[in-house]
Amino acid sequence: MFSLINSFRIIALLEGVSYILLLFIATPIKYLGHEPMYVKLLGMPHGILFLAYIVLAIVVGQEFKWNTRTLLIVLAASVIPFGTFYVEKKYLKPNTK
């Protein structure tokens, strides 16, 4: 049904969206609005998605025989805002040539 690469693409997208929501919506609401509820609601799902992203990145890297530099870029992208979107476009899209 879902290939490994498609599963990773979905997790990368969800992880990226959850990170953006956590950083740019929930955290400002917590500190400026004194309302920590949104961080609590988004924190756990983001953490699970982050761990899934890391595990799948390693598995996909082994499957596609990525070199160490590529794997490190893909892993580092998980802690940079919008980084997973870059990875999806650069490393996970099928070649259309």
SULJO-V93335 format. One record per residue. N is the residue number from 1. RES is the residue in three letters. PHI is phi as a letter, one per 30 degrees, with the letter a starting at -180 (999 if undefined). Layout:
n | res | phi
N | RES | PHI
N | RES | PHI
This chain:
n | res | phi
1 | MET | 999
2 | PHE | c
3 | SER | d
4 | LEU | d
5 | ILE | d
6 | ASN | d
7 | SER | d
8 | PHE | d
9 | ARG | d
10 | ILE | d
11 | ILE | d
12 | ALA | d
13 | LEU | d
14 | LEU | d
15 | GLU | d
16 | GLY | d
17 | VAL | d
18 | SER | d
19 | TYR | d
20 | ILE | d
21 | LEU | d
22 | LEU | d
23 | LEU | d
24 | PHE | c
25 | ILE | b
26 | ALA | d
27 | THR | d
28 | PRO | d
29 | ILE | d
30 | LYS | d
31 | TYR | d
32 | LEU | c
33 | GLY | c
34 | HIS | h
35 | GLU | b
36 | PRO | d
37 | MET | e
38 | TYR | d
39 | VAL | d
40 | LYS | d
41 | LEU | d
42 | LEU | c
43 | GLY | d
44 | MET | d
45 | PRO | e
46 | HIS | d
47 | GLY | d
48 | ILE | d
49 | LEU | d
50 | PHE | d
51 | LEU | d
52 | ALA | d
53 | TYR | d
54 | ILE | d
55 | VAL | d
56 | LEU | d
57 | ALA | d
58 | ILE | d
59 | VAL | d
60 | VAL | d
61 | GLY | e
62 | GLN | d
63 | GLU | d
64 | PHE | c
65 | LYS | h
66 | TRP | d
67 | ASN | d
68 | THR | d
69 | ARG | d
70 | THR | d
71 | LEU | d
72 | LEU | d
73 | ILE | d
74 | VAL | d
75 | LEU | d
76 | ALA | d
77 | ALA | d
78 | SER | d
79 | VAL | c
80 | ILE | c
81 | PRO | e
82 | PHE | i
83 | GLY | d
84 | THR | d
85 | PHE | d
86 | TYR | d
87 | VAL | d
88 | GLU | d
89 | LYS | d
90 | LYS | d
91 | TYR | c
92 | LEU | c
93 | LYS | d
94 | PRO | d
95 | ASN | d
96 | THR | c
97 | LYS | d
